[in-house]
Amino acid sequence: MVKTIALLTAEDVYRLGSDCRGELIDGVLIEMPPVNVPHGRVTMRLGSRVLAHADANDLGHVYTEVGFILRRNPDRLRAPDIAFVRKDRIPPEGKPSQGFWEFVPDLVVEVISPGDAPGEVQLKIREWIEAGVRLLWAVYPDTWTITVMRSLLDRRN
């Protein structure tokens, strides 16, 4: 007997509401536990600086853990620790019609926790770059390093 698994869409995840914290990988919901204290602190400190710069220069919007649809059928929905979207890319109504943005941000910041599997981190980075993010920061709090990427070949520490 073959068992069929129903794949979820980004809209299904949106309807689950705030009780659901996770990402959608090819239609399968991957629930994420709450982040640890160092991760949360680094995310807040970096996010507040990105926000202050964006606001002071009227550049755009900064988000934390907001869903971005990277592809459809099956849906892939990722939520970076910090995201920046340029003002000229925000729709006139200022919000997505389906609950999540259906484009990639201009800047993605992923804060890497000690328990994050290196292969999963690299997969997530590759997905963001291949989806078209212009700038990605991979932040490693344990070693006090940030890897800045504009492409899979353009990486700087």
Biotite code that builds the C-alpha atoms (Angstrom):
import biotite.structure as struc

atoms = struc.array([
    struc.Atom([0.000, 0.000, 0.000], chain_id="A", res_id=1, res_name="MET", atom_name="CA", element="C"),
    struc.Atom([1.369, 3.418, -1.010], chain_id="A", res_id=2, res_name="VAL", atom_name="CA", element="C"),
    struc.Atom([0.845, 6.254, 1.442], chain_id="A", res_id=3, res_name="LYS", atom_name="CA", element="C"),
    struc.Atom([0.217, 9.690, -0.062], chain_id="A", res_id=4, res_name="THR", atom_name="CA", element="C"),
    struc.Atom([1.363, 12.784, 1.795], chain_id="A", res_id=5, res_name="ILE", atom_name="CA", element="C"),
    struc.Atom([-0.490, 16.014, 1.109], chain_id="A", res_id=6, res_name="ALA", atom_name="CA", element="C"),
    struc.Atom([1.945, 18.843, 0.485], chain_id="A", res_id=7, res_name="LEU", atom_name="CA", element="C"),
    struc.Atom([1.254, 22.199, 2.087], chain_id="A", res_id=8, res_name="LEU", atom_name="CA", element="C"),
    struc.Atom([1.292, 25.559, 0.355], chain_id="A", res_id=9, res_name="THR", atom_name="CA", element="C"),
    struc.Atom([2.467, 28.880, 1.739], chain_id="A", res_id=10, res_name="ALA", atom_name="CA", element="C"),
    struc.Atom([-1.211, 29.806, 2.131], chain_id="A", res_id=11, res_name="GLU", atom_name="CA", element="C"),
    struc.Atom([-1.784, 26.683, 4.268], chain_id="A", res_id=12, res_name="ASP", atom_name="CA", element="C"),
    struc.Atom([1.078, 27.736, 6.546], chain_id="A", res_id=13, res_name="VAL", atom_name="CA", element="C"),
    struc.Atom([-0.343, 31.260, 6.775], chain_id="A", res_id=14, res_name="TYR", atom_name="CA", element="C"),
    struc.Atom([-3.724, 29.853, 7.864], chain_id="A", res_id=15, res_name="ARG", atom_name="CA", element="C"),
    struc.Atom([-2.011, 27.922, 10.680], chain_id="A", res_id=16, res_name="LEU", atom_name="CA", element="C"),
    struc.Atom([-1.360, 31.291, 12.297], chain_id="A", res_id=17, res_name="GLY", atom_name="CA", element="C"),
    struc.Atom([1.221, 32.399, 14.796], chain_id="A", res_id=18, res_name="SER", atom_name="CA", element="C"),
    struc.Atom([1.144, 29.050, 16.613], chain_id="A", res_id=19, res_name="ASP", atom_name="CA", element="C"),
    struc.Atom([3.195, 27.657, 13.738], chain_id="A", res_id=20, res_name="CYS", atom_name="CA", element="C"),
    struc.Atom([6.879, 28.600, 13.665], chain_id="A", res_id=21, res_name="ARG", atom_name="CA", element="C"),
    struc.Atom([8.748, 27.000, 10.830], chain_id="A", res_id=22, res_name="GLY", atom_name="CA", element="C"),
    struc.Atom([9.656, 26.937, 7.172], chain_id="A", res_id=23, res_name="GLU", atom_name="CA", element="C"),
    struc.Atom([8.108, 25.123, 4.255], chain_id="A", res_id=24, res_name="LEU", atom_name="CA", element="C"),
    struc.Atom([10.528, 22.959, 2.304], chain_id="A", res_id=25, res_name="ILE", atom_name="CA", element="C"),
    struc.Atom([9.006, 21.634, -0.919], chain_id="A", res_id=26, res_name="ASP", atom_name="CA", element="C"),
    struc.Atom([5.566, 21.495, 0.663], chain_id="A", res_id=27, res_name="GLY", atom_name="CA", element="C"),
    struc.Atom([6.683, 19.904, 3.942], chain_id="A", res_id=28, res_name="VAL", atom_name="CA", element="C"),
    struc.Atom([6.486, 22.003, 7.101], chain_id="A", res_id=29, res_name="LEU", atom_name="CA", element="C"),
    struc.Atom([9.714, 21.950, 9.103], chain_id="A", res_id=30, res_name="ILE", atom_name="CA", element="C"),
    struc.Atom([8.896, 23.244, 12.567], chain_id="A", res_id=31, res_name="GLU", atom_name="CA", element="C"),
    struc.Atom([11.599, 25.300, 14.230], chain_id="A", res_id=32, res_name="MET", atom_name="CA", element="C"),
    struc.Atom([12.171, 25.497, 17.974], chain_id="A", res_id=33, res_name="PRO", atom_name="CA", element="C"),
    struc.Atom([12.635, 28.863, 19.642], chain_id="A", res_id=34, res_name="PRO", atom_name="CA", element="C"),
    struc.Atom([16.138, 30.279, 19.231], chain_id="A", res_id=35, res_name="VAL", atom_name="CA", element="C"),
    struc.Atom([18.632, 30.305, 22.100], chain_id="A", res_id=36, res_name="ASN", atom_name="CA", element="C"),
    struc.Atom([19.546, 33.444, 24.056], chain_id="A", res_id=37, res_name="VAL", atom_name="CA", element="C"),
    struc.Atom([22.814, 34.290, 22.226], chain_id="A", res_id=38, res_name="PRO", atom_name="CA", element="C"),
    struc.Atom([21.076, 33.854, 18.847], chain_id="A", res_id=39, res_name="HIS", atom_name="CA", element="C"),
    struc.Atom([18.238, 36.166, 19.898], chain_id="A", res_id=40, res_name="GLY", atom_name="CA", element="C"),
    struc.Atom([20.606, 38.784, 21.271], chain_id="A", res_id=41, res_name="ARG", atom_name="CA", element="C"),
    struc.Atom([22.777, 38.868, 18.141], chain_id="A", res_id=42, res_name="VAL", atom_name="CA", element="C"),
    struc.Atom([19.694, 39.004, 15.917], chain_id="A", res_id=43, res_name="THR", atom_name="CA", element="C"),
    struc.Atom([18.236, 41.916, 17.889], chain_id="A", res_id=44, res_name="MET", atom_name="CA", element="C"),
    struc.Atom([21.510, 43.869, 17.966], chain_id="A", res_id=45, res_name="ARG", atom_name="CA", element="C"),
    struc.Atom([22.138, 43.466, 14.231], chain_id="A", res_id=46, res_name="LEU", atom_name="CA", element="C"),
    struc.Atom([18.496, 44.024, 13.321], chain_id="A", res_id=47, res_name="GLY", atom_name="CA", element="C"),
    struc.Atom([18.314, 47.235, 15.336], chain_id="A", res_id=48, res_name="SER", atom_name="CA", element="C"),
    struc.Atom([21.367, 48.588, 13.519], chain_id="A", res_id=49, res_name="ARG", atom_name="CA", element="C"),
    struc.Atom([20.031, 47.658, 10.083], chain_id="A", res_id=50, res_name="VAL", atom_name="CA", element="C"),
    struc.Atom([16.684, 49.234, 11.029], chain_id="A", res_id=51, res_name="LEU", atom_name="CA", element="C"),
    struc.Atom([18.316, 52.439, 12.317], chain_id="A", res_id=52, res_name="ALA", atom_name="CA", element="C"),
    struc.Atom([20.308, 52.811, 9.093], chain_id="A", res_id=53, res_name="HIS", atom_name="CA", element="C"),
    struc.Atom([17.301, 52.040, 6.860], chain_id="A", res_id=54, res_name="ALA", atom_name="CA", element="C"),
    struc.Atom([15.052, 54.465, 8.753], chain_id="A", res_id=55, res_name="ASP", atom_name="CA", element="C"),
    struc.Atom([17.637, 57.273, 8.941], chain_id="A", res_id=56, res_name="ALA", atom_name="CA", element="C"),
    struc.Atom([18.113, 57.105, 5.178], chain_id="A", res_id=57, res_name="ASN", atom_name="CA", element="C"),
    struc.Atom([14.504, 56.213, 4.212], chain_id="A", res_id=58, res_name="ASP", atom_name="CA", element="C"),
    struc.Atom([15.756, 53.101, 2.406], chain_id="A", res_id=59, res_name="LEU", atom_name="CA", element="C"),
    struc.Atom([13.050, 50.521, 3.035], chain_id="A", res_id=60, res_name="GLY", atom_name="CA", element="C"),
    struc.Atom([11.676, 48.028, 5.539], chain_id="A", res_id=61, res_name="HIS", atom_name="CA", element="C"),
    struc.Atom([13.427, 45.636, 7.930], chain_id="A", res_id=62, res_name="VAL", atom_name="CA", element="C"),
    struc.Atom([11.806, 42.404, 9.107], chain_id="A", res_id=63, res_name="TYR", atom_name="CA", element="C"),
    struc.Atom([12.617, 39.549, 11.462], chain_id="A", res_id=64, res_name="THR", atom_name="CA", element="C"),
    struc.Atom([11.519, 35.983, 10.729], chain_id="A", res_id=65, res_name="GLU", atom_name="CA", element="C"),
    struc.Atom([9.041, 37.017, 8.025], chain_id="A", res_id=66, res_name="VAL", atom_name="CA", element="C"),
    struc.Atom([8.182, 34.416, 5.397], chain_id="A", res_id=67, res_name="GLY", atom_name="CA", element="C"),
    struc.Atom([9.407, 34.800, 1.824], chain_id="A", res_id=68, res_name="PHE", atom_name="CA", element="C"),
    struc.Atom([8.197, 32.421, -0.873], chain_id="A", res_id=69, res_name="ILE", atom_name="CA", element="C"),
    struc.Atom([11.234, 31.286, -2.849], chain_id="A", res_id=70, res_name="LEU", atom_name="CA", element="C"),
    struc.Atom([9.342, 29.058, -5.256], chain_id="A", res_id=71, res_name="ARG", atom_name="CA", element="C"),
    struc.Atom([5.996, 27.409, -5.969], chain_id="A", res_id=72, res_name="ARG", atom_name="CA", element="C"),
    struc.Atom([4.743, 23.898, -6.745], chain_id="A", res_id=73, res_name="ASN", atom_name="CA", element="C"),
    struc.Atom([5.927, 22.588, -4.372], chain_id="A", res_id=74, res_name="PRO", atom_name="CA", element="C"),
    struc.Atom([6.202, 25.685, -2.229], chain_id="A", res_id=75, res_name="ASP", atom_name="CA", element="C"),
    struc.Atom([9.407, 26.693, -0.506], chain_id="A", res_id=76, res_name="ARG", atom_name="CA", element="C"),
    struc.Atom([8.946, 29.298, 2.234], chain_id="A", res_id=77, res_name="LEU", atom_name="CA", element="C"),
    struc.Atom([11.950, 30.571, 4.160], chain_id="A", res_id=78, res_name="ARG", atom_name="CA", element="C"),
    struc.Atom([12.066, 33.034, 7.066], chain_id="A", res_id=79, res_name="ALA", atom_name="CA", element="C"),
    struc.Atom([15.462, 34.691, 7.576], chain_id="A", res_id=80, res_name="PRO", atom_name="CA", element="C"),
    struc.Atom([16.492, 36.016, 10.961], chain_id="A", res_id=81, res_name="ASP", atom_name="CA", element="C"),
    struc.Atom([16.656, 39.527, 9.463], chain_id="A", res_id=82, res_name="ILE", atom_name="CA", element="C"),
    struc.Atom([15.543, 40.766, 6.049], chain_id="A", res_id=83, res_name="ALA", atom_name="CA", element="C"),
    struc.Atom([15.725, 44.157, 4.378], chain_id="A", res_id=84, res_name="PHE", atom_name="CA", element="C"),
    struc.Atom([13.551, 45.137, 1.398], chain_id="A", res_id=85, res_name="VAL", atom_name="CA", element="C"),
    struc.Atom([14.205, 48.353, -0.525], chain_id="A", res_id=86, res_name="ARG", atom_name="CA", element="C"),
    struc.Atom([11.414, 50.919, -0.411], chain_id="A", res_id=87, res_name="LYS", atom_name="CA", element="C"),
    struc.Atom([10.871, 50.859, -4.194], chain_id="A", res_id=88, res_name="ASP", atom_name="CA", element="C"),
    struc.Atom([10.123, 47.100, -4.047], chain_id="A", res_id=89, res_name="ARG", atom_name="CA", element="C"),
    struc.Atom([7.357, 47.347, -1.432], chain_id="A", res_id=90, res_name="ILE", atom_name="CA", element="C"),
    struc.Atom([3.900, 47.179, -3.076], chain_id="A", res_id=91, res_name="PRO", atom_name="CA", element="C"),
    struc.Atom([1.825, 50.381, -2.747], chain_id="A", res_id=92, res_name="PRO", atom_name="CA", element="C"),
    struc.Atom([-0.482, 48.758, -0.181], chain_id="A", res_id=93, res_name="GLU", atom_name="CA", element="C"),
    struc.Atom([2.605, 48.001, 1.919], chain_id="A", res_id=94, res_name="GLY", atom_name="CA", element="C"),
    struc.Atom([1.804, 44.362, 2.596], chain_id="A", res_id=95, res_name="LYS", atom_name="CA", element="C"),
    struc.Atom([1.752, 41.063, 0.728], chain_id="A", res_id=96, res_name="PRO", atom_name="CA", element="C"),
    struc.Atom([-1.619, 39.898, -0.550], chain_id="A", res_id=97, res_name="SER", atom_name="CA", element="C"),
    struc.Atom([-1.161, 36.310, 0.674], chain_id="A", res_id=98, res_name="GLN", atom_name="CA", element="C"),
    struc.Atom([0.524, 36.830, 4.048], chain_id="A", res_id=99, res_name="GLY", atom_name="CA", element="C"),
    struc.Atom([4.082, 36.258, 2.824], chain_id="A", res_id=100, res_name="PHE", atom_name="CA", element="C"),
    struc.Atom([6.232, 38.131, 0.328], chain_id="A", res_id=101, res_name="TRP", atom_name="CA", element="C"),
    struc.Atom([6.513, 36.357, -3.002], chain_id="A", res_id=102, res_name="GLU", atom_name="CA", element="C"),
    struc.Atom([9.964, 37.724, -3.770], chain_id="A", res_id=103, res_name="PHE", atom_name="CA", element="C"),
    struc.Atom([13.350, 37.640, -2.075], chain_id="A", res_id=104, res_name="VAL", atom_name="CA", element="C"),
    struc.Atom([14.638, 40.446, 0.135], chain_id="A", res_id=105, res_name="PRO", atom_name="CA", element="C"),
    struc.Atom([17.582, 42.609, -0.870], chain_id="A", res_id=106, res_name="ASP", atom_name="CA", element="C"),
    struc.Atom([19.499, 41.626, 2.275], chain_id="A", res_id=107, res_name="LEU", atom_name="CA", element="C"),
    struc.Atom([19.184, 38.374, 4.221], chain_id="A", res_id=108, res_name="VAL", atom_name="CA", element="C"),
    struc.Atom([20.891, 37.868, 7.570], chain_id="A", res_id=109, res_name="VAL", atom_name="CA", element="C"),
    struc.Atom([21.110, 34.321, 8.917], chain_id="A", res_id=110, res_name="GLU", atom_name="CA", element="C"),
    struc.Atom([22.436, 33.976, 12.462], chain_id="A", res_id=111, res_name="VAL", atom_name="CA", element="C"),
    struc.Atom([24.018, 30.547, 12.806], chain_id="A", res_id=112, res_name="ILE", atom_name="CA", element="C"),
    struc.Atom([23.504, 28.710, 16.087], chain_id="A", res_id=113, res_name="SER", atom_name="CA", element="C"),
    struc.Atom([25.914, 26.045, 17.386], chain_id="A", res_id=114, res_name="PRO", atom_name="CA", element="C"),
    struc.Atom([23.311, 23.314, 16.823], chain_id="A", res_id=115, res_name="GLY", atom_name="CA", element="C"),
    struc.Atom([22.696, 24.227, 13.177], chain_id="A", res_id=116, res_name="ASP", atom_name="CA", element="C"),
    struc.Atom([23.901, 21.432, 10.893], chain_id="A", res_id=117, res_name="ALA", atom_name="CA", element="C"),
    struc.Atom([26.571, 22.799, 8.498], chain_id="A", res_id=118, res_name="PRO", atom_name="CA", element="C"),
    struc.Atom([24.916, 21.095, 5.512], chain_id="A", res_id=119, res_name="GLY", atom_name="CA", element="C"),
    struc.Atom([21.559, 22.712, 6.310], chain_id="A", res_id=120, res_name="GLU", atom_name="CA", element="C"),
    struc.Atom([23.221, 26.126, 6.703], chain_id="A", res_id=121, res_name="VAL", atom_name="CA", element="C"),
    struc.Atom([24.936, 25.782, 3.321], chain_id="A", res_id=122, res_name="GLN", atom_name="CA", element="C"),
    struc.Atom([21.682, 24.626, 1.699], chain_id="A", res_id=123, res_name="LEU", atom_name="CA", element="C"),
    struc.Atom([19.805, 27.629, 3.071], chain_id="A", res_id=124, res_name="LYS", atom_name="CA", element="C"),
    struc.Atom([22.547, 30.024, 1.915], chain_id="A", res_id=125, res_name="ILE", atom_name="CA", element="C"),
    struc.Atom([22.566, 28.458, -1.557], chain_id="A", res_id=126, res_name="ARG", atom_name="CA", element="C"),
    struc.Atom([18.772, 28.729, -1.814], chain_id="A", res_id=127, res_name="GLU", atom_name="CA", element="C"),
    struc.Atom([18.804, 32.428, -0.926], chain_id="A", res_id=128, res_name="TRP", atom_name="CA", element="C"),
    struc.Atom([21.589, 33.194, -3.411], chain_id="A", res_id=129, res_name="ILE", atom_name="CA", element="C"),
    struc.Atom([20.013, 31.138, -6.197], chain_id="A", res_id=130, res_name="GLU", atom_name="CA", element="C"),
    struc.Atom([16.627, 32.783, -5.520], chain_id="A", res_id=131, res_name="ALA", atom_name="CA", element="C"),
    struc.Atom([18.248, 36.155, -6.226], chain_id="A", res_id=132, res_name="GLY", atom_name="CA", element="C"),
    struc.Atom([19.062, 37.803, -2.895], chain_id="A", res_id=133, res_name="VAL", atom_name="CA", element="C"),
    struc.Atom([21.512, 40.630, -3.555], chain_id="A", res_id=134, res_name="ARG", atom_name="CA", element="C"),
    struc.Atom([23.417, 40.392, -0.263], chain_id="A", res_id=135, res_name="LEU", atom_name="CA", element="C"),
    struc.Atom([23.568, 37.707, 2.434], chain_id="A", res_id=136, res_name="LEU", atom_name="CA", element="C"),
    struc.Atom([25.287, 37.820, 5.808], chain_id="A", res_id=137, res_name="TRP", atom_name="CA", element="C"),
    struc.Atom([25.965, 34.511, 7.564], chain_id="A", res_id=138, res_name="ALA", atom_name="CA", element="C"),
    struc.Atom([26.670, 35.475, 11.166], chain_id="A", res_id=139, res_name="VAL", atom_name="CA", element="C"),
    struc.Atom([28.617, 33.093, 13.413], chain_id="A", res_id=140, res_name="TYR", atom_name="CA", element="C"),
    struc.Atom([28.313, 34.431, 17.001], chain_id="A", res_id=141, res_name="PRO", atom_name="CA", element="C"),
    struc.Atom([30.587, 31.739, 18.476], chain_id="A", res_id=142, res_name="ASP", atom_name="CA", element="C"),
    struc.Atom([33.570, 32.870, 16.394], chain_id="A", res_id=143, res_name="THR", atom_name="CA", element="C"),
    struc.Atom([32.593, 36.530, 16.077], chain_id="A", res_id=144, res_name="TRP", atom_name="CA", element="C"),
    struc.Atom([32.664, 36.299, 12.285], chain_id="A", res_id=145, res_name="THR", atom_name="CA", element="C"),
    struc.Atom([30.347, 37.314, 9.487], chain_id="A", res_id=146, res_name="ILE", atom_name="CA", element="C"),
    struc.Atom([30.616, 35.915, 5.984], chain_id="A", res_id=147, res_name="THR", atom_name="CA", element="C"),
    struc.Atom([29.256, 38.362, 3.417], chain_id="A", res_id=148, res_name="VAL", atom_name="CA", element="C"),
    struc.Atom([28.051, 36.924, 0.105], chain_id="A", res_id=149, res_name="MET", atom_name="CA", element="C"),
    struc.Atom([26.827, 38.473, -3.123], chain_id="A", res_id=150, res_name="ARG", atom_name="CA", element="C"),
    struc.Atom([26.969, 35.185, -5.032], chain_id="A", res_id=151, res_name="SER", atom_name="CA", element="C"),
    struc.Atom([28.117, 31.632, -4.453], chain_id="A", res_id=152, res_name="LEU", atom_name="CA", element="C"),
    struc.Atom([31.580, 32.677, -5.650], chain_id="A", res_id=153, res_name="LEU", atom_name="CA", element="C"),
    struc.Atom([31.788, 36.121, -3.996], chain_id="A", res_id=154, res_name="ASP", atom_name="CA", element="C"),
    struc.Atom([32.304, 35.422, -0.270], chain_id="A", res_id=155, res_name="ARG", atom_name="CA", element="C"),
    struc.Atom([34.177, 37.587, 2.219], chain_id="A", res_id=156, res_name="ARG", atom_name="CA", element="C"),
    struc.Atom([34.785, 37.278, 5.962], chain_id="A", res_id=157, res_name="ASN", atom_name="CA", element="C"),
])
